[in-house]
Amino acid sequence: MESFERVKSLGLFFGLILIIIGVIFLVFPENVISFLAFIVSAIIIGFGLFRLIIVFIQWKDLYRREIKLVLSLLMIAIGIFIISNTQITVTALGIVIGIFAILLAFDRFNVANLRRKAGLNHTSSLVFGFIHLAFGIGMFYSAFSVISIIISIIGVYLLMAGIMVILSTSFFFDF
């Protein structure tokens, strides 16, 4: 019975953590975006510093050492740019995602056309094409807002998952 209580306590703890993170994602989506950009840039800077140290340690034995030195410095510079220009970075990322979404929309429209010509049901391909197109246009129009909406949707999911974990461990015992 003692192990059951530990699992129950752990389930309640993780459920509460999920709820807290979900609320943070819902209430502060812009801050979450900035935090995630900070984490990504810290990883890029850290890797660039690591590569830079390796280049200096192995300088004599390294093949194409100048290129590796420049790439290491470039990674550090990109990480610093991301930290200091989150809005520009998210917008650029949104534009790239928007381009892919629009290309996928045209692909779905092409599939819908081929299915229509073959006498097959083409409605789902057409609907998904319009969804991709709307998403792509939204990313071009305001990438930061669309990504904030995505972060908010993730927040709703985390909030609901936390509630389900707590209910599951407290009342249903189906963990």
N, C-alpha and C positions, 0 to 999 in steps of 0.2 A: 504494500500500500504506500510505502514511503516513496518508491520510484514513481508511482502514479502522481503523487503530490508534486514531485519535482518537475515532471513533464507538464503538469497543469500550470505550475508557476511559470515555467519557461514559456509555455504557450500564451499565457496572459501577458508576460513581459513583451514578447515579440508582437503580439497583437496591439499592445499599447504603443510600441515603437512605430509600427506601421500606421496607426492612426495619427500620431504626432507628425510623422513625415508627410502623410497625405494632406493634413491640414496646412502644413508649411507650403507644400506644392500648390495648394488651392489659394491660399491667402497671399503668398509672395512669389508668383511665377517669375517675375523679372529678376528677383534676387536669386532664385534657383538657377536661372539661366546664367547669371553672372558667376555664381558659385561653380557651376559645372564648367564654364569657360575657364575659370581660375584653376580648377583641378586639371583640365586638359592641358592648359598652358604650363602648369607646374611640372607635369609629366614630360612635356616636350622639352622644357628647359633642363630638367634633371637628366634626361637622356642625352641632350646636347652637351651638357657639362661632363657627363660620363664619357661620351665619345671624345670630347676634347682632351680629357685627362689621359685616355688610352692613346690618343695620337701623340701627345707629348712624351708619354712613357716609352712608346715604341717608335719614336721618331726615326731612329737610324735604320730600323729594319722594315719600316712600313712602305709598301708599294703605293704609289700615288698619294703620298702623305699630304700634299698641298690641297688636293681635292677633298680629302677627308677632313682636313682642318677647316676649309671653307664651309663644308656641309655642317660640321659641328657648330660653327659660329652662326650659320644661317638658321639652324634649329633653335638656338638660343634667342636669336633675333625674332623669329616667328613667335616663340613663346611669349616674349616680352610684348610683342605687338598685340597678341590675343588678349593678354591681361589688360593692356592700356586702351584697347579699342574693341570692347566686347560688342557694341552695337554694330560696328562695321563688319566684324567677323561673323556675327549671326546673320546679318543681311547677306553677306557673300555666300555663306552656307545655304541660306534660304533660296538664293537665286540658283545655285547649283541643283538643289533639290527640286526647285520649280521647273528647271529645264528637263530633268529626268521625268517629272510627273507629266509634263506636256508631251514628251516623247512617248511615254506609256499610253497617254490618251490617244495619240494618233495610231499607235499599235492596236489598241482596243477597237478604234473605229474601223481600222483595216480588217480586223478579225470579224467584226460585226458585218461588214460589207461582204466578206467571203462567205460567212455563214448564211447571210440573206440570199446570196446568189445560189448557194447550194440547197436552198429551201429548208434550212435549219432555223431553229429558234436563235435569234440574235439579240434579244432584248437585254440579257444580262451583260453582254459585251458592250452594248451601247451605253447602258447605265454606268458601268465601271469606267468607260471612256469619259463620260461627263464628270464623274467624281474626280478622276485624275486631272481633267482639265480645270475644274473649279479649284482644286487644291493647288495646282501649278500657278494659276492666275493669282490666287491668294498669296502664295509665296512671293511672287513678283511684286504684288501690291504692297504687302507689309509682312515681311518675313518674321520680324520680331513678334508681331501680334499673333501670327499663326503658330509660331513655336510656343508662345505663352499659352495659347489655347491647348496645344498638345500637352504641355506641362500640367495644366489644370486638369485635363482628362486623366493623366497619370495620377494626379493627386486624388481624384475621385476613386480611381481603382484602388490605390493604396489605402484610402480611408475605408472602403468597403471590405477589402481583404483583411484589414486589421479587425474590423467588427466581426467578420466571419470567423477569424481565428479565435477571438475571445469567446464568441458564442459557442464555437465548436469545443473549446477546452472547458468551458464553464458548465454548459447545459447538455450538449449532445454527446460528448465523450467519443467522438468519431475521428480523433486525430490518430 
